[in-house]
Amino acid sequence: MKDWKLTSKAWNLPIPESDLDKIIPSLNSLELSFRPLVEYLTMEEESSLIFRMTEDGK
């Protein structure tokens, strides 16, 4: 399972730890449901890339 608290900290998400404790079971359940489906995605469908544009638009 993913460490959702660590992920939240890494992304600097403003989610209080008490709120994370409430939603982590749902996040774990979603991950268990969707993880097996990932193997069927093609490279064109995989959307895990993150695009960040610089301030000058390049």
N, CA, C and O atoms as a Tripos MOL2 file, in Angstrom:
@<TRIPOS>MOLECULE
protein
  232   231    58     0     0
PROTEIN
NO_CHARGES

@<TRIPOS>ATOM
      1 N           0.8260   -1.1880    0.0000 N.3       1 MET1
      2 CA          0.0000    0.0000    0.0000 C.3       1 MET1
      3 C           0.8660    1.2450    0.0000 C.2       1 MET1
      4 O           1.9840    1.2630    0.5160 O.2       1 MET1
      5 N           0.3260    2.2440   -0.5760 N.am      2 LYS2
      6 CA          0.9880    3.5340   -0.6200 C.3       2 LYS2
      7 C           0.9660    4.1730    0.7670 C.2       2 LYS2
      8 O           0.0290    3.9720    1.5390 O.2       2 LYS2
      9 N           1.9920    4.9320    1.0660 N.am      3 ASP3
     10 CA          2.0130    5.6980    2.3120 C.3       3 ASP3
     11 C           1.3890    7.0580    1.9940 C.2       3 ASP3
     12 O           2.0730    7.9760    1.5430 O.2       3 ASP3
     13 N           0.0970    7.1710    2.2330 N.am      4 TRP4
     14 CA         -0.6520    8.3660    1.8570 C.3       4 TRP4
     15 C          -0.2040    9.5990    2.6350 C.2       4 TRP4
     16 O          -0.2230   10.7080    2.1010 O.2       4 TRP4
     17 N           0.1940    9.4190    3.8760 N.am      5 LYS5
     18 CA          0.6670   10.5680    4.6570 C.3       5 LYS5
     19 C           1.9740   11.1000    4.0760 C.2       5 LYS5
     20 O           2.1640   12.3100    3.9590 O.2       5 LYS5
     21 N           2.8610   10.1950    3.7170 N.am      6 LEU6
     22 CA          4.1250   10.5930    3.1080 C.3       6 LEU6
     23 C           3.8800   11.2540    1.7510 C.2       6 LEU6
     24 O           4.5210   12.2510    1.4170 O.2       6 LEU6
     25 N           2.9610   10.7030    0.9800 N.am      7 THR7
     26 CA          2.6150   11.2820   -0.3150 C.3       7 THR7
     27 C           2.0630   12.6860   -0.1500 C.2       7 THR7
     28 O           2.4200   13.5930   -0.9020 O.2       7 THR7
     29 N           1.2050   12.8620    0.8210 N.am      8 SER8
     30 CA          0.6320   14.1790    1.0950 C.3       8 SER8
     31 C           1.7200   15.1860    1.4580 C.2       8 SER8
     32 O           1.6970   16.3250    0.9900 O.2       8 SER8
     33 N           2.6580   14.7730    2.2780 N.am      9 LYS9
     34 CA          3.7600   15.6580    2.6560 C.3       9 LYS9
     35 C           4.6500   15.9640    1.4620 C.2       9 LYS9
     36 O           5.0760   17.1050    1.2810 O.2       9 LYS9
     37 N           4.9340   14.9550    0.6460 N.am     10 ALA10
     38 CA          5.8010   15.1480   -0.5180 C.3      10 ALA10
     39 C           5.2120   16.1390   -1.5140 C.2      10 ALA10
     40 O           5.9420   16.8940   -2.1570 O.2      10 ALA10
     41 N           3.8950   16.1310   -1.6370 N.am     11 TRP11
     42 CA          3.2160   17.0350   -2.5710 C.3      11 TRP11
     43 C           2.8200   18.3540   -1.9050 C.2      11 TRP11
     44 O           2.2000   19.2120   -2.5340 O.2      11 TRP11
     45 N           3.1790   18.5100   -0.6300 N.am     12 ASN12
     46 CA          2.8220   19.7220    0.1250 C.3      12 ASN12
     47 C           1.3240   20.0030    0.0920 C.2      12 ASN12
     48 O           0.8960   21.1440   -0.0800 O.2      12 ASN12
     49 N           0.5430   18.9540    0.2570 N.am     13 LEU13
     50 CA         -0.9070   19.1220    0.2600 C.3      13 LEU13
     51 C          -1.3560   19.6250    1.6340 C.2      13 LEU13
     52 O          -0.9310   19.0950    2.6600 O.2      13 LEU13
     53 N          -2.1950   20.6250    1.6530 N.am     14 PRO14
     54 CA         -2.6430   21.1900    2.9320 C.3      14 PRO14
     55 C          -3.7850   20.3800    3.5660 C.2      14 PRO14
     56 O          -4.8730   20.9040    3.8070 O.2      14 PRO14
     57 N          -3.5180   19.1150    3.8280 N.am     15 ILE15
     58 CA         -4.5380   18.2370    4.4140 C.3      15 ILE15
     59 C          -4.1180   17.9190    5.8390 C.2      15 ILE15
     60 O          -3.0610   17.3290    6.0580 O.2      15 ILE15
     61 N          -4.9380   18.3050    6.8110 N.am     16 PRO16
     62 CA         -4.6000   17.9960    8.2030 C.3      16 PRO16
     63 C          -4.4960   16.4770    8.4170 C.2      16 PRO16
     64 O          -5.2260   15.7000    7.8030 O.2      16 PRO16
     65 N          -3.5880   16.0810    9.2850 N.am     17 GLU17
     66 CA         -3.3660   14.6530    9.5270 C.3      17 GLU17
     67 C          -4.6420   13.9550   10.0010 C.2      17 GLU17
     68 O          -4.8860   12.7980    9.6590 O.2      17 GLU17
     69 N          -5.4460   14.6580   10.7820 N.am     18 SER18
     70 CA         -6.6990   14.0560   11.2550 C.3      18 SER18
     71 C          -7.6420   13.7600   10.0870 C.2      18 SER18
     72 O          -8.3630   12.7630   10.1100 O.2      18 SER18
     73 N          -7.6390   14.6140    9.0750 N.am     19 ASP19
     74 CA         -8.4560   14.3660    7.8870 C.3      19 ASP19
     75 C          -7.8870   13.2130    7.0660 C.2      19 ASP19
     76 O          -8.6330   12.4000    6.5200 O.2      19 ASP19
     77 N          -6.5630   13.1500    6.9830 N.am     20 LEU20
     78 CA         -5.9340   12.0340    6.2740 C.3      20 LEU20
     79 C          -6.3000   10.7070    6.9190 C.2      20 LEU20
     80 O          -6.5840    9.7300    6.2260 O.2      20 LEU20
     81 N          -6.2930   10.6750    8.2410 N.am     21 ASP21
     82 CA         -6.6600    9.4430    8.9480 C.3      21 ASP21
     83 C          -8.0640    8.9820    8.5720 C.2      21 ASP21
     84 O          -8.3440    7.7840    8.5440 O.2      21 ASP21
     85 N          -8.9440    9.9370    8.2830 N.am     22 LYS22
     86 CA        -10.3230    9.6030    7.9150 C.3      22 LYS22
     87 C         -10.4310    9.0700    6.4860 C.2      22 LYS22
     88 O         -11.2490    8.1930    6.2100 O.2      22 LYS22
     89 N          -9.6010    9.6020    5.5740 N.am     23 ILE23
     90 CA         -9.7580    9.2210    4.1660 C.3      23 ILE23
     91 C          -8.8170    8.1090    3.7070 C.2      23 ILE23
     92 O          -9.0220    7.5290    2.6410 O.2      23 ILE23
     93 N          -7.8020    7.8110    4.4870 N.am     24 ILE24
     94 CA         -6.8500    6.7670    4.0820 C.3      24 ILE24
     95 C          -7.5110    5.4120    3.8260 C.2      24 ILE24
     96 O          -7.1460    4.7520    2.8530 O.2      24 ILE24
     97 N          -8.4590    4.9640    4.6410 N.am     25 PRO25
     98 CA         -9.1020    3.6790    4.3120 C.3      25 PRO25
     99 C          -9.7740    3.6790    2.9320 C.2      25 PRO25
    100 O          -9.7250    2.6800    2.2150 O.2      25 PRO25
    101 N         -10.3920    4.7920    2.5720 N.am     26 SER26
    102 CA        -11.0160    4.8850    1.2440 C.3      26 SER26
    103 C          -9.9680    4.8990    0.1410 C.2      26 SER26
    104 O         -10.1460    4.2590   -0.8950 O.2      26 SER26
    105 N          -8.8750    5.6270    0.3600 N.am     27 LEU27
    106 CA         -7.7950    5.6500   -0.6280 C.3      27 LEU27
    107 C          -7.1970    4.2590   -0.8250 C.2      27 LEU27
    108 O          -6.9190    3.8520   -1.9530 O.2      27 LEU27
    109 N          -7.0020    3.5400    0.2640 N.am     28 ASN28
    110 CA         -6.4780    2.1740    0.1700 C.3      28 ASN28
    111 C          -7.4320    1.2680   -0.6030 C.2      28 ASN28
    112 O          -7.0030    0.4550   -1.4220 O.2      28 ASN28
    113 N          -8.7090    1.4120   -0.3420 N.am     29 SER29
    114 CA         -9.7130    0.6070   -1.0390 C.3      29 SER29
    115 C          -9.7180    0.9130   -2.5410 C.2      29 SER29
    116 O          -9.7960    0.0040   -3.3680 O.2      29 SER29
    117 N          -9.6340    2.1890   -2.8770 N.am     30 LEU30
    118 CA         -9.5880    2.5740   -4.2860 C.3      30 LEU30
    119 C          -8.3400    2.0210   -4.9630 C.2      30 LEU30
    120 O          -8.4030    1.5270   -6.0890 O.2      30 LEU30
    121 N          -7.2200    2.1050   -4.2780 N.am     31 GLU31
    122 CA         -5.9840    1.5870   -4.8630 C.3      31 GLU31
    123 C          -6.0870    0.0810   -5.1030 C.2      31 GLU31
    124 O          -5.6600   -0.4090   -6.1490 O.2      31 GLU31
    125 N          -6.6450   -0.6480   -4.1540 N.am     32 LEU32
    126 CA         -6.8150   -2.0930   -4.3320 C.3      32 LEU32
    127 C          -7.7210   -2.4160   -5.5080 C.2      32 LEU32
    128 O          -7.5080   -3.4040   -6.2110 O.2      32 LEU32
    129 N          -8.7250   -1.5880   -5.7180 N.am     33 SER33
    130 CA         -9.6650   -1.8170   -6.8190 C.3      33 SER33
    131 C          -9.0520   -1.5020   -8.1760 C.2      33 SER33
    132 O          -9.2680   -2.2320   -9.1440 O.2      33 SER33
    133 N          -8.2910   -0.4190   -8.2480 N.am     34 PHE34
    134 CA         -7.7820    0.0310   -9.5320 C.3      34 PHE34
    135 C          -6.4090   -0.5190   -9.9050 C.2      34 PHE34
    136 O          -6.0830   -0.5920  -11.0900 O.2      34 PHE34
    137 N          -5.6090   -0.9010   -8.9380 N.am     35 ARG35
    138 CA         -4.2520   -1.3840   -9.2170 C.3      35 ARG35
    139 C          -4.2370   -2.5250  -10.2420 C.2      35 ARG35
    140 O          -3.4050   -2.4940  -11.1480 O.2      35 ARG35
    141 N          -5.1190   -3.5330  -10.1440 N.am     36 PRO36
    142 CA         -5.0870   -4.6150  -11.1330 C.3      36 PRO36
    143 C          -5.4240   -4.1460  -12.5520 C.2      36 PRO36
    144 O          -5.0140   -4.7790  -13.5250 O.2      36 PRO36
    145 N          -6.1530   -3.0630  -12.6730 N.am     37 LEU37
    146 CA         -6.5530   -2.5730  -13.9920 C.3      37 LEU37
    147 C          -5.4240   -1.8570  -14.7220 C.2      37 LEU37
    148 O          -5.4670   -1.7130  -15.9440 O.2      37 LEU37
    149 N          -4.4240   -1.4120  -13.9870 N.am     38 VAL38
    150 CA         -3.3150   -0.6610  -14.5790 C.3      38 VAL38
    151 C          -2.5850   -1.4780  -15.6340 C.2      38 VAL38
    152 O          -2.1320   -0.9220  -16.6340 O.2      38 VAL38
    153 N          -2.4650   -2.7590  -15.4360 N.am     39 GLU39
    154 CA         -1.7270   -3.5820  -16.3950 C.3      39 GLU39
    155 C          -2.3770   -3.6060  -17.7740 C.2      39 GLU39
    156 O          -1.7230   -3.9650  -18.7530 O.2      39 GLU39
    157 N          -3.6370   -3.2330  -17.8690 N.am     40 TYR40
    158 CA         -4.3350   -3.2430  -19.1520 C.3      40 TYR40
    159 C          -4.2510   -1.9130  -19.8910 C.2      40 TYR40
    160 O          -4.7060   -1.8200  -21.0300 O.2      40 TYR40
    161 N          -3.6790   -0.8830  -19.2720 N.am     41 LEU41
    162 CA         -3.5560    0.4120  -19.9200 C.3      41 LEU41
    163 C          -2.4220    0.3870  -20.9360 C.2      41 LEU41
    164 O          -1.3670   -0.2030  -20.7020 O.2      41 LEU41
    165 N          -2.6590    1.0370  -22.0620 N.am     42 THR42
    166 CA         -1.5930    1.1950  -23.0450 C.3      42 THR42
    167 C          -0.8160    2.4640  -22.7130 C.2      42 THR42
    168 O          -1.2530    3.2690  -21.8900 O.2      42 THR42
    169 N           0.3260    2.6370  -23.3500 N.am     43 MET43
    170 CA          1.1190    3.8440  -23.1130 C.3      43 MET43
    171 C           0.3300    5.1000  -23.4630 C.2      43 MET43
    172 O           0.5010    6.1310  -22.8140 O.2      43 MET43
    173 N          -0.5330    5.0320  -24.4790 N.am     44 GLU44
    174 CA         -1.3400    6.1860  -24.8810 C.3      44 GLU44
    175 C          -2.3930    6.5340  -23.8330 C.2      44 GLU44
    176 O          -2.7760    7.6960  -23.6960 O.2      44 GLU44
    177 N          -2.8590    5.5310  -23.0960 N.am     45 GLU45
    178 CA         -3.9070    5.7520  -22.1010 C.3      45 GLU45
    179 C          -3.3540    6.1220  -20.7220 C.2      45 GLU45
    180 O          -4.0430    6.7500  -19.9180 O.2      45 GLU45
    181 N          -2.1270    5.7340  -20.4620 N.am     46 GLU46
    182 CA         -1.5280    5.9870  -19.1540 C.3      46 GLU46
    183 C          -1.3690    7.4840  -18.9380 C.2      46 GLU46
    184 O          -0.7200    8.1700  -19.7280 O.2      46 GLU46
    185 N          -1.9580    7.9790  -17.8760 N.am     47 SER47
    186 CA         -1.9430    9.4300  -17.6460 C.3      47 SER47
    187 C          -1.1660    9.8030  -16.3880 C.2      47 SER47
    188 O          -1.5170   10.7760  -15.7200 O.2      47 SER47
    189 N          -0.1380    9.0660  -16.0580 N.am     48 SER48
    190 CA          0.5960    9.3490  -14.8300 C.3      48 SER48
    191 C           1.6850   10.3990  -15.0220 C.2      48 SER48
    192 O           2.3750   10.7600  -14.0680 O.2      48 SER48
    193 N           1.8400   10.8870  -16.2420 N.am     49 LEU49
    194 CA          2.8070   11.9470  -16.4750 C.3      49 LEU49
    195 C           2.3230   13.2560  -15.8660 C.2      49 LEU49
    196 O           1.1290   13.5530  -15.8800 O.2      49 LEU49
    197 N           3.2240   14.0060  -15.3510 N.am     50 ILE50
    198 CA          2.8850   15.3140  -14.7890 C.3      50 ILE50
    199 C           3.5280   16.3660  -15.6650 C.2      50 ILE50
    200 O           4.7310   16.3240  -15.9220 O.2      50 ILE50
    201 N           2.7370   17.2940  -16.1150 N.am     51 PHE51
    202 CA          3.2280   18.3580  -16.9610 C.3      51 PHE51
    203 C           3.2460   19.6420  -16.1590 C.2      51 PHE51
    204 O           2.2300   20.0460  -15.5930 O.2      51 PHE51
    205 N           4.4060   20.2830  -16.1130 N.am     52 ARG52
    206 CA          4.5100   21.5590  -15.4230 C.3      52 ARG52
    207 C           5.0520   22.5960  -16.3980 C.2      52 ARG52
    208 O           6.1240   22.4230  -16.9780 O.2      52 ARG52
    209 N           4.3130   23.6490  -16.5660 N.am     53 MET53
    210 CA          4.7310   24.7130  -17.4360 C.3      53 MET53
    211 C           5.5170   25.7450  -16.6320 C.2      53 MET53
    212 O           5.1560   26.0540  -15.4960 O.2      53 MET53
    213 N           6.5670   26.2660  -17.2050 N.am     54 THR54
    214 CA          7.3460   27.3020  -16.5290 C.3      54 THR54
    215 C           6.5960   28.6200  -16.6050 C.2      54 THR54
    216 O           5.6100   28.7340  -17.3340 O.2      54 THR54
    217 N           7.0470   29.6010  -15.8680 N.am     55 GLU55
    218 CA          6.3720   30.9000  -15.8400 C.3      55 GLU55
    219 C           6.3300   31.5710  -17.2020 C.2      55 GLU55
    220 O           5.3710   32.2780  -17.5140 O.2      55 GLU55
    221 N           7.3620   31.3590  -18.0230 N.am     56 ASP56
    222 CA          7.3690   32.0070  -19.3460 C.3      56 ASP56
    223 C           6.6090   31.2030  -20.4080 C.2      56 ASP56
    224 O           6.6330   31.5470  -21.5900 O.2      56 ASP56
    225 N           5.9380   30.1360  -19.9780 N.am     57 GLY57
    226 CA          5.1080   29.3550  -20.8790 C.3      57 GLY57
    227 C           5.8530   28.3260  -21.6990 C.2      57 GLY57
    228 O           5.2730   27.7380  -22.6120 O.2      57 GLY57
    229 N           7.1280   28.0890  -21.4000 N.am     58 LYS58
    230 CA          7.9100   27.1090  -22.1500 C.3      58 LYS58
    231 C           8.1400   25.8700  -21.3310 C.2      58 LYS58
    232 O           8.7830   24.9310  -21.7990 O.2      58 LYS58
@<TRIPOS>BOND
     1     1     2 1
     2     2     3 1
     3     3     4 2
     4     3     5 am
     5     5     6 1
     6     6     7 1
     7     7     8 2
     8     7     9 am
     9     9    10 1
    10    10    11 1
    11    11    12 2
    12    11    13 am
    13    13    14 1
    14    14    15 1
    15    15    16 2
    16    15    17 am
    17    17    18 1
    18    18    19 1
    19    19    20 2
    20    19    21 am
    21    21    22 1
    22    22    23 1
    23    23    24 2
    24    23    25 am
    25    25    26 1
    26    26    27 1
    27    27    28 2
    28    27    29 am
    29    29    30 1
    30    30    31 1
    31    31    32 2
    32    31    33 am
    33    33    34 1
    34    34    35 1
    35    35    36 2
    36    35    37 am
    37    37    38 1
    38    38    39 1
    39    39    40 2
    40    39    41 am
    41    41    42 1
    42    42    43 1
    43    43    44 2
    44    43    45 am
    45    45    46 1
    46    46    47 1
    47    47    48 2
    48    47    49 am
    49    49    50 1
    50    50    51 1
    51    51    52 2
    52    51    53 am
    53    53    54 1
    54    54    55 1
    55    55    56 2
    56    55    57 am
    57    57    58 1
    58    58    59 1
    59    59    60 2
    60    59    61 am
    61    61    62 1
    62    62    63 1
    63    63    64 2
    64    63    65 am
    65    65    66 1
    66    66    67 1
    67    67    68 2
    68    67    69 am
    69    69    70 1
    70    70    71 1
    71    71    72 2
    72    71    73 am
    73    73    74 1
    74    74    75 1
    75    75    76 2
    76    75    77 am
    77    77    78 1
    78    78    79 1
    79    79    80 2
    80    79    81 am
    81    81    82 1
    82    82    83 1
    83    83    84 2
    84    83    85 am
    85    85    86 1
    86    86    87 1
    87    87    88 2
    88    87    89 am
    89    89    90 1
    90    90    91 1
    91    91    92 2
    92    91    93 am
    93    93    94 1
    94    94    95 1
    95    95    96 2
    96    95    97 am
    97    97    98 1
    98    98    99 1
    99    99   100 2
   100    99   101 am
   101   101   102 1
   102   102   103 1
   103   103   104 2
   104   103   105 am
   105   105   106 1
   106   106   107 1
   107   107   108 2
   108   107   109 am
   109   109   110 1
   110   110   111 1
   111   111   112 2
   112   111   113 am
   113   113   114 1
   114   114   115 1
   115   115   116 2
   116   115   117 am
   117   117   118 1
   118   118   119 1
   119   119   120 2
   120   119   121 am
   121   121   122 1
   122   122   123 1
   123   123   124 2
   124   123   125 am
   125   125   126 1
   126   126   127 1
   127   127   128 2
   128   127   129 am
   129   129   130 1
   130   130   131 1
   131   131   132 2
   132   131   133 am
   133   133   134 1
   134   134   135 1
   135   135   136 2
   136   135   137 am
   137   137   138 1
   138   138   139 1
   139   139   140 2
   140   139   141 am
   141   141   142 1
   142   142   143 1
   143   143   144 2
   144   143   145 am
   145   145   146 1
   146   146   147 1
   147   147   148 2
   148   147   149 am
   149   149   150 1
   150   150   151 1
   151   151   152 2
   152   151   153 am
   153   153   154 1
   154   154   155 1
   155   155   156 2
   156   155   157 am
   157   157   158 1
   158   158   159 1
   159   159   160 2
   160   159   161 am
   161   161   162 1
   162   162   163 1
   163   163   164 2
   164   163   165 am
   165   165   166 1
   166   166   167 1
   167   167   168 2
   168   167   169 am
   169   169   170 1
   170   170   171 1
   171   171   172 2
   172   171   173 am
   173   173   174 1
   174   174   175 1
   175   175   176 2
   176   175   177 am
   177   177   178 1
   178   178   179 1
   179   179   180 2
   180   179   181 am
   181   181   182 1
   182   182   183 1
   183   183   184 2
   184   183   185 am
   185   185   186 1
   186   186   187 1
   187   187   188 2
   188   187   189 am
   189   189   190 1
   190   190   191 1
   191   191   192 2
   192   191   193 am
   193   193   194 1
   194   194   195 1
   195   195   196 2
   196   195   197 am
   197   197   198 1
   198   198   199 1
   199   199   200 2
   200   199   201 am
   201   201   202 1
   202   202   203 1
   203   203   204 2
   204   203   205 am
   205   205   206 1
   206   206   207 1
   207   207   208 2
   208   207   209 am
   209   209   210 1
   210   210   211 1
   211   211   212 2
   212   211   213 am
   213   213   214 1
   214   214   215 1
   215   215   216 2
   216   215   217 am
   217   217   218 1
   218   218   219 1
   219   219   220 2
   220   219   221 am
   221   221   222 1
   222   222   223 1
   223   223   224 2
   224   223   225 am
   225   225   226 1
   226   226   227 1
   227   227   228 2
   228   227   229 am
   229   229   230 1
   230   230   231 1
   231   231   232 2
@<TRIPOS>SUBSTRUCTURE
     1 MET1         2 RESIDUE 1 A MET
     2 LYS2         6 RESIDUE 1 A LYS
     3 ASP3        10 RESIDUE 1 A ASP
     4 TRP4        14 RESIDUE 1 A TRP
     5 LYS5        18 RESIDUE 1 A LYS
     6 LEU6        22 RESIDUE 1 A LEU
     7 THR7        26 RESIDUE 1 A THR
     8 SER8        30 RESIDUE 1 A SER
     9 LYS9        34 RESIDUE 1 A LYS
    10 ALA10       38 RESIDUE 1 A ALA
    11 TRP11       42 RESIDUE 1 A TRP
    12 ASN12       46 RESIDUE 1 A ASN
    13 LEU13       50 RESIDUE 1 A LEU
    14 PRO14       54 RESIDUE 1 A PRO
    15 ILE15       58 RESIDUE 1 A ILE
    16 PRO16       62 RESIDUE 1 A PRO
    17 GLU17       66 RESIDUE 1 A GLU
    18 SER18       70 RESIDUE 1 A SER
    19 ASP19       74 RESIDUE 1 A ASP
    20 LEU20       78 RESIDUE 1 A LEU
    21 ASP21       82 RESIDUE 1 A ASP
    22 LYS22       86 RESIDUE 1 A LYS
    23 ILE23       90 RESIDUE 1 A ILE
    24 ILE24       94 RESIDUE 1 A ILE
    25 PRO25       98 RESIDUE 1 A PRO
    26 SER26      102 RESIDUE 1 A SER
    27 LEU27      106 RESIDUE 1 A LEU
    28 ASN28      110 RESIDUE 1 A ASN
    29 SER29      114 RESIDUE 1 A SER
    30 LEU30      118 RESIDUE 1 A LEU
    31 GLU31      122 RESIDUE 1 A GLU
    32 LEU32      126 RESIDUE 1 A LEU
    33 SER33      130 RESIDUE 1 A SER
    34 PHE34      134 RESIDUE 1 A PHE
    35 ARG35      138 RESIDUE 1 A ARG
    36 PRO36      142 RESIDUE 1 A PRO
    37 LEU37      146 RESIDUE 1 A LEU
    38 VAL38      150 RESIDUE 1 A VAL
    39 GLU39      154 RESIDUE 1 A GLU
    40 TYR40      158 RESIDUE 1 A TYR
    41 LEU41      162 RESIDUE 1 A LEU
    42 THR42      166 RESIDUE 1 A THR
    43 MET43      170 RESIDUE 1 A MET
    44 GLU44      174 RESIDUE 1 A GLU
    45 GLU45      178 RESIDUE 1 A GLU
    46 GLU46      182 RESIDUE 1 A GLU
    47 SER47      186 RESIDUE 1 A SER
    48 SER48      190 RESIDUE 1 A SER
    49 LEU49      194 RESIDUE 1 A LEU
    50 ILE50      198 RESIDUE 1 A ILE
    51 PHE51      202 RESIDUE 1 A PHE
    52 ARG52      206 RESIDUE 1 A ARG
    53 MET53      210 RESIDUE 1 A MET
    54 THR54      214 RESIDUE 1 A THR
    55 GLU55      218 RESIDUE 1 A GLU
    56 ASP56      222 RESIDUE 1 A ASP
    57 GLY57      226 RESIDUE 1 A GLY
    58 LYS58      230 RESIDUE 1 A LYS
